[in-house]
Amino acid sequence: VWSDCIGRMPESGVLPSRVVVIDAGGQQEADLEKEPVRPESDVMTERMREGAVGRFTGGKEYEITLAVALELEQELEKYGVLVVEKRRNMEVSISNAESVSLASQIEADAFLQMYINRSENLERRGAYVNYAAKEGDDKSKELAGFVLTAYTDAVDAIQKNSVDISEKDTALNWCKVPAVTLKLGYLSNEEEDRCMNQAEMQKVMAEGIAKGLLTYLNVEEQDGE
């Protein structure tokens, strides 16, 4: 399955110095089977949910995250970053734990997972970034801060909330490289729902995320122009 996930490889076949794995959260059909929330844990969680639906647009989380992920890949490739996508279409079934396995195997520079929130409180809005607190890992927190700031700076309609430690994000718990989960906004908030379902805004969202990743990777943006 991973052969379909790897982006544009150099002709030499050698991995570039910078590699990012992108996980477009959600999928067309939920997988409600269980997997451990972290290695050697008895706590089980669903392998992959379908995802939220826009209250005002009907837009589906798994479609939005994939659109942003593919735009993000194009943006990062301008700067020589190899992108590995967890999925490039809707017809996949890959769990949270499975999604990080390649990132760990190839020792990627960063793993970025994207999800979208939904709430019964229609006033709730804004983006969050989660990371897992692990001994000796300061890079995930640093990555989280760069991504959240650059993303919300780029997208006026989505406010900056917080960077939070999470113990419940399966992918983050399993990942062995710097990893974050970006919650893009709220599909239950009218302004954010309509924003995230516009193709032109999905490109802007991707550009903001790319800027945060490039800052973390210490890549000068002008190098790609």
C-alpha positions in Angstrom: 0.0 0.0 0.0 2.9 2.4 0.7 4.1 2.4 -2.9 1.1 4.5 -3.8 1.7 7.0 -1.0 5.2 8.2 -1.7 5.5 11.4 -3.7 7.9 12.5 -6.4 11.2 10.7 -5.7 14.5 12.0 -7.1 15.8 10.1 -10.1 18.6 8.7 -8.0 16.1 6.8 -5.9 17.8 8.1 -2.7 15.5 9.8 -0.1 16.0 13.6 0.1 17.4 15.1 3.2 13.9 16.2 4.3 10.9 13.9 4.3 7.4 14.7 5.7 4.6 12.2 6.2 1.1 13.7 5.9 -2.0 11.9 7.3 -5.3 13.3 5.9 -7.5 12.2 8.8 -10.8 10.3 8.4 -11.8 8.0 5.6 -14.9 7.2 3.5 -15.8 4.2 5.4 -15.2 4.0 9.2 -13.2 1.1 10.6 -14.7 0.5 14.0 -12.5 -2.4 14.9 -10.2 -1.7 17.8 -6.5 -1.1 18.2 -4.3 -0.2 21.2 -4.2 3.6 21.8 -0.4 3.2 22.4 2.2 0.4 22.4 1.8 -2.2 25.1 -1.5 -0.6 26.2 -4.7 -2.5 27.2 -6.8 0.6 26.3 -8.4 0.2 22.9 -9.8 2.7 20.5 -11.4 2.7 17.0 -9.0 2.2 14.2 -10.3 5.0 12.1 -13.5 7.0 12.1 -15.3 8.4 9.1 -15.1 12.0 10.4 -17.3 15.0 10.8 -19.7 16.6 8.4 -20.2 20.4 7.9 -23.3 21.6 9.6 -23.9 24.3 7.0 -22.2 22.9 3.8 -22.5 19.2 4.2 -18.8 19.0 3.4 -17.1 15.9 4.6 -14.0 15.9 6.9 -12.2 13.2 5.0 -12.6 15.1 1.7 -11.4 18.4 3.1 -8.3 16.9 4.8 -7.3 15.1 1.6 -7.7 18.2 -0.5 -5.5 20.2 1.9 -3.0 17.4 2.1 -2.6 17.2 -1.7 -2.2 21.0 -1.9 0.3 20.8 0.9 2.3 18.2 -1.0 2.6 20.5 -4.0 3.7 23.4 -1.8 6.4 21.4 0.0 7.8 19.9 -3.2 8.7 23.4 -4.4 11.3 23.4 -1.6 12.7 19.9 -2.3 10.8 18.2 0.5 9.7 14.6 -0.2 6.1 14.1 0.9 4.6 10.8 1.8 0.8 10.8 1.9 -1.1 8.3 4.0 -3.8 8.3 1.3 -4.3 9.9 -2.1 -7.9 8.9 -2.6 -11.1 8.0 -0.6 -11.0 4.2 -1.1 -8.5 3.2 1.7 -8.7 1.6 5.1 -5.6 2.6 7.2 -5.7 2.8 10.9 -4.2 5.5 13.1 -1.4 3.2 14.3 -0.7 2.0 10.8 -0.5 5.5 9.4 2.6 6.3 11.4 4.4 3.0 10.7 6.1 4.2 7.5 7.1 7.5 9.1 8.9 5.6 11.8 10.4 3.1 9.4 12.0 5.8 7.1 12.8 8.1 10.1 10.9 11.0 8.5 11.7 14.5 9.7 8.0 15.1 10.7 4.6 13.5 10.8 1.6 15.7 10.4 -1.9 14.5 10.9 -5.0 16.6 10.1 -8.5 16.4 11.5 -11.4 18.8 11.9 -13.5 19.4 15.0 -17.2 19.5 15.4 -19.2 20.7 18.5 -22.8 21.1 19.6 -21.8 24.6 20.6 -21.9 26.4 17.3 -19.8 29.3 18.6 -16.8 27.1 19.2 -14.1 27.8 16.6 -10.4 27.9 15.9 -7.5 25.6 15.3 -5.6 23.5 17.8 -2.4 21.4 17.6 -1.8 18.3 19.7 1.4 16.5 20.4 2.3 13.6 22.7 4.6 14.2 25.6 7.5 11.8 25.3 10.7 11.7 27.3 13.5 13.3 25.3 11.2 14.7 22.6 11.1 18.5 22.5 10.8 18.6 18.7 7.1 17.7 18.5 6.2 20.7 20.7 8.4 22.9 18.6 6.8 21.6 15.4 3.3 22.1 16.9 4.0 25.8 17.7 5.3 26.6 14.2 2.4 24.8 12.4 -0.3 26.4 14.5 1.1 30.0 14.2 1.7 29.8 10.5 -1.6 28.2 9.7 -3.7 30.7 11.6 -1.7 33.6 10.4 -2.5 32.5 6.8 -6.2 31.9 7.3 -8.0 34.9 8.7 -11.3 33.1 9.3 -9.7 30.6 11.7 -8.5 31.8 15.0 -5.4 30.6 16.8 -6.3 28.5 19.9 -3.6 26.4 21.7 -0.9 23.8 21.5 -1.9 20.9 23.8 -0.4 17.7 25.1 -2.6 14.7 24.2 -2.5 11.2 25.6 -5.4 10.0 23.4 -4.1 10.6 19.9 -3.3 7.0 18.7 -1.0 8.1 15.9 1.0 10.4 18.1 1.4 7.7 20.7 2.7 5.2 18.2 4.9 7.6 16.2 8.7 7.4 16.7 9.5 10.7 14.9 8.4 14.3 15.7 4.6 14.2 15.2 1.6 16.5 15.6 -2.1 16.5 15.0 -3.5 19.7 13.5 -7.3 20.3 14.2 -8.0 22.6 11.3 -11.1 24.2 12.7 -14.8 23.5 13.4 -17.2 22.2 10.9 -20.0 23.1 13.3 -19.1 26.8 13.1 -20.7 28.5 10.1 -17.8 30.8 9.1 -15.1 28.1 9.5 -17.3 25.4 7.8 -17.8 27.6 4.7 -14.1 28.6 4.7 -12.7 25.1 4.8 -15.1 23.9 2.0 -13.8 26.4 -0.5 -11.1 25.1 -2.9 -9.3 28.4 -2.9 -9.2 28.5 0.9 -7.9 25.0 1.0 -4.9 26.1 -1.0 -4.3 29.0 1.5 -4.7 26.6 4.4 -2.0 24.4 2.8 0.3 27.3 2.2 0.1 28.3 5.9 0.8 24.7 7.1 3.7 24.5 4.6 5.2 27.7 6.0 5.1 26.2 9.5 6.7 22.9 8.4 9.4 24.7 6.4 10.2 26.9 9.4 10.6 23.8 11.6 12.7 22.1 8.9 14.8 25.2 8.6 14.2 25.6 4.9 14.4 29.1 3.5 11.2 29.7 1.5 13.0 31.7 -1.2 15.1 28.6 -2.0 12.1 27.0 -3.7 11.2 30.0 -5.9 
